[in-house]
Amino acid sequence: SRHLGIIQMKLIASLLRLIRFTNLVMIAFSMYLIRYMVVLPFLQESQAASALSGFQFNLLTLAVVLVAAGGYVINNFYDTGIDALNKPGSNPVGTLIPRKMSLLLYMLLTLGGIVAAILFGESTGIRYAVLVVGMAAGLLYFYSSSYKKMLLAGNIIIALLAALNIFITILFDKTALLSMAVLSVVTAYTIFAFLLTLSREIIKDCEDAAGDRAFGANTLPVAAGMKTARIIAAIITSITAGVLGYIQIITEQWDDVISFSYVTLFLQLPLLTLSFLTATSNKEKSDHRNSTIAKWIMVAGLCSIIVFYLSFN
């Protein structure tokens, strides 16, 4: 009985790792942060109401999370060989979780996401919502099966989907889209998500270059060389820092000491540091460190929403 319990715990842990549960929590967290700390407060200030009810937004979030979970599963399904070389023991597909089970799980999660999108469309009258969610699901499948092996294609797709995860919070909300304040703030976070994700994906490709080369994946480090790929990632990171600096200037953010200090200390300086570390990196261990730094900058970017909300309320 105790042995069976251990096996069940291992299986549950493997399933959570397979769907990257922590990432899913962060996806939902980011959507709710933008909804309740950006969209609704700005609309309330202008005495306008969101076109989406709380229930409808929950359906949209569920659709996004389920499709993302399916994407993680199918990515692991196709990456068993590469992961065995790059990260031995990290991929549970084919060991703790049979390949057929992972494929079934992918189909159930993706179908669940599309059903949630259909219900969202029916309740809002926005029928094209299922097309957007379906397109995201399709991109995740083709990314895992082939696009990630094409030069920059996979990187750009993941960056676009990360950006969509931010912008989708207002994409179907007509009132929010008509609010210049809401649109400006959400667009800024969308651009930040796109640029930083693109940079991080290239850094991760540098980390995984050995396995990618062995399996014929034509990623940027494989096609152009590690040094070139790292420099390109560093340039994109620097551009991200530049965009933040431009926003700080046009909004005269220094008028609010708390938010200005937060952006400078937890976003600007880490981005510039990451850019330098990436450009001067010459080891896979350094690439792993840089990828982790980029991930924490993303978390800091999300937390800036809380800082802005508390600072201006």
Phi, psi and omega in degrees: 000316179294321178297319179295321179297321179296318179297317180296319178296320178296321180294316179298316179297321179293320178295318178295323178289324180297317181271001181051065186306319180300318178296322179295320177298319180293324177297310180296318180301315181297320180294317180289325177300311181294319180298309190265348180241355176236296188298301185296316178299318179295318180294320179297323180296326179265012178058041176242159180243143178298144178285348180251136174280168178300319180296317180296319178294323177298319178297317179297315179298318178299316179300314181296314182295317181295318179294319178297318178299316177300321179297320178295320181296311182292331177294316176295324180301315182277345186259012184302318181292311181296317181295328179297330178274312185283316184223074182306130178085357183276335183259116183282348182291130179092350178242276179286331180240116180302149182300321180295322179294319181294323178293319177296318179298318178302313182295320179294316180295315181294317178298319178299319178296319180291320177298317178298322178293323177296314179297321176298315180297321180293322184282338182253344185082005180264084187291335183284355179301321181293331177292320179295313180294319178296321177296318178298317178298317179296317179297321178295321179294309183290332173299311183293321186278329184209319188299327184293343179271353180267147183305114177065344184301311181296319179300314182293320179298313180296321178295319178295320180291325176295320178292320179297324179302328177279310188288336182295342179296335178240355185303324182254012181252097185301320181297316180295320180295331180277349179272115182298324180296311179297312182300318181296313183293312182294322177296321178299315178292327178296314179296317178301314180297318181297308185294313183291323177294318179300314178299314182295321180296323177292319177299318178296325177295325176296319179297325185259014188302321183299311179292320180298319180295319181295329182258013173074022178280124185269060180284170183301315178297325179289317184282319187250351181100152184297316183298313181298315180298317180295321179294318178298316178298320179294321179296316179297320178296319178296321177298320178301315178297322179295319178298317178298318179298319179298317179297320178299321182289310184291336179263357183050052188298337181297347176295334175250104188300319185296306182293322179296316180296318181298309182299318181293313186281323187254353178234302183300303182298315175299323178295316179293322177296315179299319179301315179295313182297323180291316181295329183260003181292143177219013179223152178296326177298323178293322178296321178296316177300315181295322177297320178294319177300315180300321180295319180290330175293323176300316179297317178297324177298318177295316182294339178297333177299317179296317180300313180298318182298313181290328182289325185258007179237000000 
